[in-house]
């Protein structure tokens, strides 16, 4: 048995997990930060989104998706000890990210920060992750 080859295969497996499970989290979070940094984020989304959908629903859906992506990472790419707490960790991570996003918006011209938006972020994160977990408890 060639231990160097085994080590390289293990490292490749870890890199595959990082790419497959955590890179989507980073890109999605980056999209949230990008939109949050815009004075007029509606310019970057289809017009029906802002015309027909409540701001709180957008927050809930957006952070529900972020929480699901975090759940995938915690569940499948962070080790067994972390995987047992993946649901809670995903919700907490999305909630804390929402808090940093609302704080960031304090400094963006023509944007405002509100605890109601953060509440919608938390509710969306909880609904999204718990719904997925109840459908696919692994």
C-alpha positions in Angstrom: 0.0 0.0 0.0 1.4 3.4 -1.0 0.6 5.8 1.8 1.5 8.8 -0.3 -1.2 7.9 -2.8 -3.7 7.3 0.0 -2.9 10.7 1.5 -3.3 12.4 -1.9 -6.6 10.6 -2.4 -7.8 11.7 1.0 -6.8 15.3 0.3 -8.6 15.2 -3.1 -11.7 13.9 -1.3 -11.6 16.8 1.1 -11.2 19.3 -1.7 -14.1 17.7 -3.6 -16.3 18.1 -0.5 -15.2 21.7 0.0 -16.0 22.5 -3.7 -19.3 20.6 -3.8 -20.7 21.7 -0.5 -19.1 25.0 0.6 -18.4 26.9 -2.6 -22.2 27.2 -3.3 -22.6 28.7 0.2 -19.8 31.3 -0.5 -21.2 32.2 -3.9 -24.8 32.5 -2.6 -23.7 34.6 0.4 -21.7 36.8 -2.0 -24.8 37.4 -4.1 -26.7 38.4 -1.0 -23.9 40.8 0.0 -23.8 42.2 -3.6 -27.5 42.9 -3.6 -27.4 44.3 -0.1 -24.7 46.7 -1.1 -26.8 48.2 -3.9 -28.9 51.4 -3.2 -31.5 49.9 -5.7 -31.2 46.1 -5.6 -34.4 45.9 -7.6 -32.3 46.9 -10.7 -30.6 43.5 -10.5 -33.6 41.3 -10.2 -36.6 40.6 -12.5 -39.2 43.3 -12.1 -42.0 41.0 -11.0 -40.0 40.1 -7.9 -40.2 43.5 -6.4 -43.6 44.4 -7.9 -45.5 41.2 -6.8 -43.6 39.8 -3.8 -43.4 41.3 -0.3 -39.9 42.3 1.0 -40.3 40.0 4.0 -41.1 37.0 1.7 -38.0 37.8 -0.3 -35.9 37.8 2.9 -37.5 34.5 4.1 -37.0 32.7 0.8 -33.4 34.1 0.4 -32.3 33.0 3.8 -34.2 29.7 3.6 -32.0 28.9 0.5 -28.9 30.1 2.3 -29.7 27.9 5.3 -30.3 24.9 3.1 -26.9 25.3 1.5 -25.3 25.6 4.9 -27.2 22.5 6.0 -25.7 20.6 3.1 -22.2 21.7 4.1 -22.6 20.9 7.8 -24.3 17.6 7.1 -22.0 16.2 4.5 -18.7 18.0 4.6 -17.9 19.0 8.2 -17.4 15.7 10.0 -19.7 13.4 12.0 -19.7 15.5 15.2 -20.8 18.6 13.3 -23.3 16.6 11.1 -25.3 15.6 14.2 -26.1 19.3 14.7 -26.4 20.4 11.1 -29.9 21.7 11.3 -29.2 24.0 14.3 -25.9 25.1 12.9 -27.4 25.9 9.5 -30.2 28.1 11.1 -27.7 29.8 13.4 -25.3 30.5 10.6 -28.0 32.0 8.3 -29.3 34.0 11.2 -25.9 35.4 12.1 -25.2 36.2 8.4 -28.6 38.0 8.3 -27.6 40.1 11.2 -24.3 41.1 9.5 -26.3 41.9 6.4 -28.7 44.1 8.2 -25.8 45.8 9.9 -24.1 46.3 6.6 -27.2 48.0 5.2 -26.9 50.7 7.8 -24.0 52.0 5.8 -25.5 51.7 2.3 -27.0 54.9 0.9 -30.8 54.7 0.5 -31.0 51.4 2.4 -32.3 50.8 5.8 -31.8 48.1 8.4 -34.7 46.6 10.4 -35.2 44.0 13.0 -38.3 42.9 11.0 -36.1 42.0 8.0 -33.8 40.1 10.3 -36.8 38.3 11.8 -37.9 37.3 8.3 -34.3 36.0 7.6 -34.4 33.8 10.7 -37.9 32.5 10.1 -37.0 31.7 6.5 -33.9 29.9 7.6 -35.8 27.8 10.1 -38.6 27.0 7.7 -36.3 26.1 4.9 -34.0 23.9 6.8 -36.6 22.2 9.0 -38.8 21.5 5.9 -35.9 20.0 4.1 -34.8 18.0 7.1 -38.4 16.7 7.7 -38.6 15.5 4.0 -35.1 14.0 4.0 -34.1 13.1 7.6 -30.7 11.5 7.1 
